[in-house]
Amino acid sequence: MAKAYYKNKNERKVALDKIAIRRRQVVLYSRMQERKLLFNRRIQRIIKKRISTITRNINRNQKLKTKEQCEVCGSKNNLDIHHIKYTLNPSDWKVLCKKCHVKIHQNQ
């Protein structure tokens, strides 16, 4: 690196201050980018959870509308969804009344 020559001490000080300011700007910019990245990841997680909740509720309501009775005893009161596998796929769900749902979970 070439040695810089300055006419006076004040000129050297100004040059060093500019370098220090530039370094601080780079550090602050990188911290800002890191915070933005963390914020975006947090937002993406929140959106993903909300979408899955909305999808699950829509699928649940559609399943309850198409099957209007318990698949075990045929009751039409207090219907609920039983998850065979815990997925969002409605084909892995059963429509059961509360009594049958409790019985299935007690047997597991």
C-alpha angles and dihedrals in degrees: 000000000000117000113245120226120207129194092226143357093262092059090051091049091051091050092049091048090053090052092049092048091050091051091050090050091053092049093047091047092052091048090049091051090050091051091049090051093050091046092050091050091050092050092048091053092050092048092047091052092048093048092050091049092049092046092048092051093048092049091045092052092047091051092049091050095050096044106045097177141049112276091218108041103009095239117155097201129091096004120191138173121252116201113219089184118011098245136121090246109111091209088071092058133085127205108229137165117245093259095053091043091055091047092052092050092047091054094051 
